[in-house]
Amino acid sequence: MWIVKLARLAGQSIMIVQEEDAMYITTLIMSVPEEKQGAYREWAEMSAGIFKRYGCLEIIEAWEDFVPRGKNTDFFRAVDAKEGEKIVISWQIWKDRDTFFAAEDKMHKDDALETSIEPPFDNARLITGCFEPVYTMGR
């Protein structure tokens, strides 16, 4: 089943057509010291277990392989990466926006995010954001 929504984007009316079981994506971008890749994986696996219990459908953690430095901007500058740090991108797929925000609220009320494992990165340089897909391929 498809859902049709009317919206305004940059002053223009647009029609959004999406499948009923739409998705909502939360993203984190950070830099992690290269020698802490194992600690990051441990932290990510522990975190994924928490998010799964609260309704997250899928999590992908990606460690820098080829991230070019840009002339004007790039991932390294965005997170103020230090020498020896790797760029890491994490994204979570939730059923929809309401599910994510309800889970986020409940996780904080339950103190589910209070763990004994410290994140192996500087939270002050973490970038987060939430996104609604405008197009997907392969799902």
C-alpha positions in Angstrom: 0.0 0.0 0.0 1.2 3.5 -0.8 0.7 6.7 1.0 0.5 10.1 -0.8 1.4 13.3 1.1 1.4 16.8 -0.1 4.2 19.0 1.3 6.0 22.3 0.6 9.7 22.4 -0.2 11.4 25.7 -0.9 8.1 27.4 -1.5 7.0 24.7 -4.0 4.2 22.2 -3.5 5.4 18.6 -3.9 3.8 15.2 -3.7 5.6 12.6 -1.6 4.7 9.0 -2.4 6.0 6.4 0.0 5.4 2.8 1.0 3.2 2.4 4.0 6.0 0.8 6.0 8.3 3.9 5.5 11.6 4.2 7.3 13.3 6.9 9.3 17.1 7.2 9.4 19.2 8.5 12.3 22.9 9.1 11.5 26.0 9.7 13.5 29.3 10.8 12.2 32.4 10.8 14.4 36.2 10.4 14.4 37.7 7.5 16.4 41.3 6.9 17.2 42.6 4.2 14.8 43.9 2.1 17.7 40.4 2.0 19.3 38.6 0.2 16.4 38.1 -2.9 18.6 36.8 -0.8 21.5 34.5 1.0 19.0 33.1 -2.3 17.7 32.5 -3.5 21.3 30.7 -0.2 22.1 28.7 -0.4 18.8 27.6 -4.0 19.4 26.5 -3.1 23.0 24.6 0.0 21.8 22.9 -2.0 19.0 21.5 -4.4 21.5 19.9 -1.5 23.4 18.5 0.1 20.2 17.1 -3.2 19.0 15.2 -3.7 22.3 13.6 -0.3 21.7 12.5 -1.0 18.1 15.5 -0.1 15.9 15.2 -2.3 12.7 18.8 -2.1 11.4 22.1 -0.5 12.3 25.1 -0.2 10.1 28.5 0.9 11.5 31.0 1.9 8.8 34.8 2.5 9.5 36.7 4.8 7.1 38.2 3.0 4.1 38.4 5.8 1.5 37.5 9.2 2.6 39.1 11.9 0.5 40.1 15.3 2.0 38.2 18.1 0.4 39.4 21.5 -0.8 36.7 23.4 1.0 35.1 20.9 3.4 35.1 17.2 4.2 34.3 14.7 6.9 37.6 15.4 8.7 36.9 19.1 9.2 33.2 18.4 10.0 34.2 16.4 13.1 37.5 18.2 13.8 39.4 14.9 13.3 42.8 14.7 14.9 45.9 13.0 13.5 45.5 9.2 13.8 41.6 9.3 13.9 39.4 7.5 11.4 36.0 8.7 10.3 33.1 6.5 11.3 29.5 6.7 10.1 26.7 5.0 11.9 23.1 4.9 10.7 20.1 3.4 12.3 16.9 2.5 10.5 13.6 2.9 12.4 10.1 2.1 11.2 9.1 5.8 11.2 9.7 9.1 12.9 7.2 8.6 15.7 8.7 5.2 16.6 12.2 6.7 16.8 11.2 9.7 19.0 9.1 7.5 21.3 12.0 5.1 21.6 14.4 7.9 22.3 12.2 9.3 25.0 11.7 5.9 26.6 15.4 5.1 26.5 16.2 8.3 28.4 13.4 7.7 30.9 14.7 4.1 31.4 18.3 5.2 31.7 19.0 2.5 29.0 21.8 4.6 27.5 23.7 4.7 30.9 26.2 1.9 30.5 29.6 1.0 31.9 31.2 1.2 28.5 32.5 4.6 27.6 32.2 5.6 23.9 35.7 5.5 22.4 35.3 8.9 20.8 34.8 12.6 21.7 31.1 13.2 22.1 31.7 17.0 21.7 32.8 16.4 18.1 29.9 13.9 17.2 27.5 15.0 14.5 24.0 13.6 14.6 20.9 14.0 12.4 17.6 12.4 11.5 16.4 12.0 7.9 13.3 10.9 6.0 14.2 9.1 2.8 13.2 10.8 -0.5 14.3 7.8 -2.5 15.5 4.3 -1.7 16.8 1.6 -4.0 17.1 -2.1 -3.2 14.9 -2.3 -0.2 
